[in-house]
Amino acid sequence: MPNYLTERDVQDYGSDLVNFAQRAAVHALSPHLQQIEQDNAALRQRLAVEARHRLDQQVEAAIPNWRDSTSTPTGTNGCSESTICQAVCGSSC
């Protein structure tokens, strides 16, 4: 990250004024940064849900009715996890 303040700034304006300006900037920007962080967290959550949904669709397309037999010993219509990965990804995961 670039350093916008130089030693010359501190010499010209004094460390007290530079510190005050930095605190004022943090005070002014904190609410906006918090909102951006919250928005980012919500977007990450939506992305995770969408990724899971897409994965489920790919598995369903590769292995129809795979959810119907979750009580089998391997848990997915008799297919192992590596078989599902092979069908969806083309390789083991």
C-alpha positions in Angstrom: 0.0 0.0 0.0 1.4 3.4 -0.9 2.5 5.7 1.9 0.7 9.0 1.2 2.4 10.7 4.1 6.1 11.6 3.9 8.6 12.5 6.5 8.5 16.0 5.0 4.7 16.2 5.7 5.5 15.4 9.4 8.2 18.1 9.4 6.0 20.7 7.7 2.8 20.1 9.7 4.0 18.4 12.9 3.2 15.0 14.2 0.2 16.2 16.2 -1.6 17.6 13.1 -0.7 14.5 11.1 -2.0 12.2 13.8 -5.2 14.3 14.1 -5.8 14.1 10.4 -5.3 10.3 10.4 -7.8 9.9 13.3 -10.3 12.2 11.6 -10.0 10.1 8.4 -10.5 6.9 10.3 -13.5 8.4 12.0 -15.0 9.6 8.7 -14.4 6.3 6.8 -15.1 3.7 9.5 -18.9 3.5 8.9 -18.3 3.1 5.2 -15.7 0.4 5.7 -17.9 -1.5 8.1 -20.7 -1.4 5.5 -18.3 -2.7 2.8 -17.2 -5.5 5.1 -20.8 -6.5 5.8 -21.7 -6.4 2.1 -18.6 -8.5 1.4 -19.6 -11.1 4.0 -23.1 -11.3 2.5 -21.7 -11.7 -1.0 -19.4 -14.4 0.2 -22.3 -16.2 1.8 -24.4 -15.9 -1.4 -21.5 -17.1 -3.5 -21.1 -20.2 -1.2 -24.8 -21.0 -1.5 -24.7 -20.6 -5.3 -21.6 -22.7 -5.6 -23.2 -25.5 -3.6 -26.3 -25.3 -5.7 -24.3 -25.6 -8.9 -22.4 -28.5 -7.5 -25.6 -30.3 -6.6 -27.0 -29.7 -10.1 -23.8 -31.1 -11.6 -24.0 -34.2 -9.4 -27.7 -34.7 -10.2 -26.9 -34.4 -13.9 -24.1 -36.9 -13.7 -25.8 -39.3 -11.3 -29.6 -39.1 -11.5 -31.5 -39.7 -8.3 -28.3 -39.8 -6.2 -30.1 -38.3 -3.3 -32.7 -41.0 -3.2 -30.4 -43.7 -1.8 -28.6 -41.8 0.9 -29.2 -44.7 3.3 -26.9 -47.0 1.4 -23.6 -47.9 3.0 -21.7 -45.5 0.8 -24.4 -42.9 1.2 -25.0 -41.9 -2.5 -26.8 -44.5 -4.4 -24.0 -47.0 -4.0 -21.4 -44.6 -5.4 -18.3 -43.5 -3.5 -17.3 -39.9 -3.2 -14.5 -40.5 -5.7 -17.0 -41.9 -8.2 -19.1 -38.7 -7.8 -16.0 -36.5 -8.3 -15.1 -38.6 -11.3 -18.5 -38.1 -12.8 -18.7 -34.4 -12.1 -15.1 -33.2 -12.4 -13.6 -35.8 -14.6 -11.1 -36.7 -11.9 -11.0 -37.6 -8.3 -11.3 -34.6 -6.0 
